[in-house]
Amino acid sequence: MEENDLEKMTATELRDLSLKKYPDITGVHAMKKEDLIKAIHQARGDVIKETKKKKVAGKVKIDKTEMKKQIRLLKNEKAKLLQGNDKKALSLVRKKIKKLKRLTKKAA
């Protein structure tokens, strides 16, 4: 069985395979799919190549107080646009406010 075959298998199939063919692997039921694949390769004596993990979005480096100032300015602009009839500009301002609020939560 090649590495591609192991990648295509589900975690439960990998658990069954490791229990039947590789009884020296312990803790099979607590392992995730990636861990199971590594353990099977180690049990076979194969060379394991490291895979790059996806980067998780970290905290934002923008100052939180600066973002809140921008939100306040946009809210004032939104109030003015509500009195007018410019719906496109209003929706753009709302989207900017929403984006900045999300960024403040990430910056926290």
Contacts in CASP RR format, 6 or more apart in sequence:
PFRMAT RR
TARGET T0000
AUTHOR 0000-0000-0000
METHOD contacts of the structure
MODEL  1
MEENDLEKMTATELRDLSLKKYPDITGVHAMKKEDLIKAIHQARGDVIKE
TKKKKVAGKVKIDKTEMKKQIRLLKNEKAKLLQGNDKKALSLVRKKIKKL
KRLTKKAA
3 37 0 8 1.000
3 41 0 8 1.000
3 46 0 8 1.000
6 14 0 8 1.000
6 37 0 8 1.000
6 40 0 8 1.000
6 41 0 8 1.000
7 37 0 8 1.000
9 17 0 8 1.000
10 33 0 8 1.000
11 32 0 8 1.000
11 33 0 8 1.000
11 36 0 8 1.000
14 33 0 8 1.000
14 36 0 8 1.000
14 37 0 8 1.000
14 40 0 8 1.000
15 28 0 8 1.000
15 29 0 8 1.000
15 31 0 8 1.000
15 36 0 8 1.000
17 40 0 8 1.000
18 25 0 8 1.000
18 28 0 8 1.000
18 36 0 8 1.000
18 39 0 8 1.000
18 40 0 8 1.000
18 43 0 8 1.000
19 28 0 8 1.000
22 39 0 8 1.000
22 40 0 8 1.000
22 43 0 8 1.000
22 44 0 8 1.000
24 43 0 8 1.000
25 39 0 8 1.000
25 40 0 8 1.000
25 43 0 8 1.000
28 36 0 8 1.000
28 39 0 8 1.000
31 39 0 8 1.000
34 51 0 8 1.000
38 48 0 8 1.000
41 47 0 8 1.000
41 48 0 8 1.000
42 48 0 8 1.000
57 106 0 8 1.000
58 106 0 8 1.000
59 106 0 8 1.000
59 107 0 8 1.000
60 103 0 8 1.000
60 106 0 8 1.000
60 107 0 8 1.000
62 103 0 8 1.000
62 107 0 8 1.000
63 107 0 8 1.000
64 104 0 8 1.000
64 107 0 8 1.000
64 108 0 8 1.000
67 100 0 8 1.000
67 103 0 8 1.000
67 104 0 8 1.000
67 107 0 8 1.000
68 104 0 8 1.000
70 100 0 8 1.000
71 97 0 8 1.000
71 100 0 8 1.000
71 101 0 8 1.000
71 104 0 8 1.000
74 93 0 8 1.000
74 96 0 8 1.000
74 97 0 8 1.000
74 100 0 8 1.000
75 97 0 8 1.000
77 93 0 8 1.000
78 90 0 8 1.000
78 93 0 8 1.000
78 94 0 8 1.000
78 97 0 8 1.000
81 89 0 8 1.000
81 90 0 8 1.000
81 93 0 8 1.000
82 90 0 8 1.000
END
